[in-house]
Amino acid sequence: MPEGLEAELYRRAAADVTGRVIDRVDVDPRQPAAHELALTLPGRRVAAVRRHGKLVLLDLADGPPDTLGLHFGMTGRLVVDEVAPIEALEYSSARDDPAWDRLVVAFTGGGVLRVNDPRRWARFTIDPDITRLGVDVFELTSEHLAAAFARRRASVKAVLLDQSVVAGFGNLCVDEVLWHAGVSPVVSVSDLGPAGVERIVESTNVHLPAMLRRGGSHRGTIDPGVRAELPPCPADGAPLRRERVGGRTTVWCPLHQNVA
């Protein structure tokens, strides 16, 4: 699924449409906001492209201060002028079937932005409410995380996946960050001390940018191959464990992920 890393790659690609004027919009009629999108977007100029968490946001000019929000669900891919920043998502199809286009935005003078999604879980909205989202994953601080943990008792992984706490974390990134931090995904946040919080934030700030440079959330040490085959832990050679934590398949090392 597109996590914050993939959304950042999409944002960078979508930045190419800044300054363009929208000529035509084709949207899957099953989208809840299909009618609103068709009425709002034509004739508007893209003033800026930004991101918060897993949302890519296109700020619109030449009219009310509207924003088009793109959320990519489990399998949504962004394609700009027929160039895709990600050719194929893990756990999705490598095909680019036009029948899977859920949003097509054509611009005056040429060029197209489209979202291709075989599962139809991508969602497009006007003026999405980002106030319900937590701090962006690339802006995470120890102060923010400690305050969020102090109010909760769930597992570390479950809290990190809560988009109202940190916007942009997904399953693969959380497992990668915790593996490098040496923090167990199953420990309660109420039992995690300042050292554990610091290590999570440090790991996030170091390893997410590295994964972004390599191409996304599937480019970590605990990559899809490791998740499937469960070889010995790359850090210490101990057996890796795979279990459900916070409702998600989790891969971790009980030997070295013991920081509290």
C-alpha angles and dihedrals in degrees: 000000000000107000128184090286093057091044089055091052088049091049091053091051093045090052086079090073093058109127095020123124119231112238104173139005128202113187131177104260089223090068109107091227097040095119094045092050092051091052099041107041109052112093094016123124121224103239099178142351121217140155138224117185108313093342123100110204127202112195112211129214134188093063139023115347094266127162127207111218121203119196114179102204115202102323109015118136127191119223120187120190087343092302117117118201087206115038095196134001122227112259092018138087123285090212123104099209114180087216087068094058105119096175129024119182114188119194132216108261093022141297132102137221114200140170115218115196125165094193098047093228095123113108131205122196142169114239099356114204104247093170088085089061125087129233114310113263091240091056098048117142133186090243093056095045094046091051092049093048092049091064097049143060103193124111119288092247094050092051094047090052091053103104091206087064102039120004114215105027115125135178099276095044094049092051091048094048094047092046091055092042093052091232122139115239091215100054115107114251087230088065095048116100132207092275091058092048091050092050093051092051093045091049091049093050093048106036104036093059089047091052090047090055089051093051111272150314094319092061099079132106090262091055127163091273092055090045091054101040102033098212119181113296109279089222103050110358094246120137113276118229127222118198143136114273122171088355093300134104106258131193118195146143115248091196102062101017092082106112112134 
